[in-house]
Amino acid sequence: MQAERKKESPEMETNAAKKLSETDQNLNRQTSEAGSAESQSCEMPAQEEVVKRKDFLRFSPEDEALIRNVDKILEPHLAPMMDHLYAHFLSNPETSAFFPNHQVLERAKAAQHQYFSRLTKGNYGEEYVRERWSIGSTHHRINLDPKWYLGAYCDALIYMKGVLVDVLDKETYGRTIAALTKLIFMDMSYAIDTYILAKEKALREKQLSIKILETEKKVTKNILESAPVGIVRLSSSLLVEEVNDAFLELSKRKDRSELIGKSFLQICPGLSPERFSPAIEMGQTYQVQAEAGVFGKEDKRFFDWSVWPVNSELAGEPGLVAMFDNITDRVKLAQQREDFVATLTHDLKTPILAANRALKLLMEGDFGNVTEDQKQILNSIHQSNDALYNLVLTLLDVYKYDSGAKHLSLGPFDLAEVTERVTQELAPLADSKAIQLTFKKPHEVKLVLLDPEEIRRVIQNLIDNSLKYSQAGALVNTSISYKDGEAILTVEDNGKGISEEDKPKLFQRFWQAASGKRYYASTGLGLYLCKRIIDSHGGRIWCESEQGKGSTFSFALPIMIID
């Protein structure tokens, strides 16, 4: 069943990704539309609209002139009018709540004073409308309902009438109060318009947020259900809150009701509460690879699993999410591969070693006299067997590094000592090819955490390559330096060099350097294995070369810091 799910998983993941992409597009479109609507709603009415409103209210230039004429009369009364108005506000429990302290009250009175001062200055065109247009949105922001500021307008008008009645003649008074009433009603229309638009905007934003949240929940649920791995959401007390179909299958339950609300430790008795402590107490993700017995001692399946804390609107209350990936088939396959390689290696090594022992006896004359020509042939066969034996060992090591089965025997060592032994061992080979092999040993000793046998193989391979691709009379120099906390080994030669085309392929598997049309005899695994060894030590390896001028291979390993 699990294997079938994994076969379906790419399609499921594709579908989930498609759904997510479509959702993102829809949400972007909705957000764009909302933004467009918002932009339109916040626009001040066009000049034609302003003229229409004034015409409908019959607010004429004569009305403007009448209002300007009483500006100087009303100005000295604005301060006591504000005191009267805000005393009225404070007398009402609902409106007094908008002024929690004296500072807020004084700021509001000052703003209102400026507002009514501008009311009687005349020139009620575009600039005036722009000033008034923002008032409604301000009222919405502080949650001041129109019923309250309509009352304030009314109270202010009554106060102004009381001031003007004793100053103006009856005819002028009537026309002036009519003009003021028209103006105040026009002001109120702008304030109410912007209040309504601001409220509609807030409502649209809230609806969009709810829609986005609901959509995200749906998408998240679809992704979780499409996931080929088991996913379970837990409370902080490790109670199961939600599971996907894959986890239902892994736990061998038929229905979610068998899991929801149950203790996760009862469902997975192979897990202890301490395993979840990093996620619960420290907010860290906890990961385990290839663990068996998760669902009980008798369960022979292997799982990669992890658990991490969650605290979001989508997940609800703070808790944990755990993910389980059934890797039983992969573990079994890896074991089968390892067994196969081990068996193959053993089966190959045994006859090669037996053949070499027989060849040695033959060459020593244990089975009769052997001519010089025969000795040469037997020696050639012996060398071929050695090459085959080394190839088998190399293939086995490559497999171990690639599968993660290689275990290093690390310890503090002097890289210079290891290098010196290798150069001494390879000196006879260099002499036989008339190549000068040198080693520049550093004056100071710095220890490196390494596996000496593995690093020895790297050094031997790098020097052997330089000897292989150098002509008689050439120079191969090996040196060690220390820089930026690293021990750097360098093997430099003045051989054929490497083409720009070949450089990127140097450390690839089964790649062989070419010389003209002829390839040197090689497995194509040497440099690849060198890189795997250096990588496993936390180091780095590289090459600098120019065709026709030689090559420089280097690797760097971290120097141990000793207190």
Secondary structure, 3 states (H helix, E strand, C coil): CHHHHHHHHHHHHHHHHHHHHHHHHHHHHHHHHHHHHHHHHHCCCCHHHHHHHHHHCCCCHHHHHHHHHCHHHHHHHHHHHHHHHHHHHHHCHHHHCCCCCHHHHHHHHHHHHHHHHHHCCCCCCHHHHHHHHCHHHHHHHCCCCHHHHHHHHHHHHHHHHHHHCCCCCHHHHHHHHHHHHHHHHHHHHHHHHHHHHHHHHHHHHHHHHHHHHHHHHHHHHHHHHHCCCEEEEEECCCEEEEECHHHHHHCCCCCHHHCCCCEHHHHCCCCCHHHHHHHHHCCCCEEEEEEECCCCCCCCCEEEEEEEEECCCCCCCCEEEEEEEECHHHHHHHHHHHHHHHHHHHHHHHHHHHHHHHHHHHHCCCCCCCCHHHHHHHHHHHHHHHHHHHHHHHHHHHHHHHHCCCCCCCEEEEHHHHHHHHHHHHHHHHHHCCCEEEEECCCCCCEEEECHHHHHHHHHHHHHHHHHCCCCCCEEEEEEEEECCEEEEEEEECCCCCCCCCHHHCCCCCCCCEECCEECCCCCCHHHHHHHHHHHCCCEEEEEEECCCEEEEEEEEEECCCC
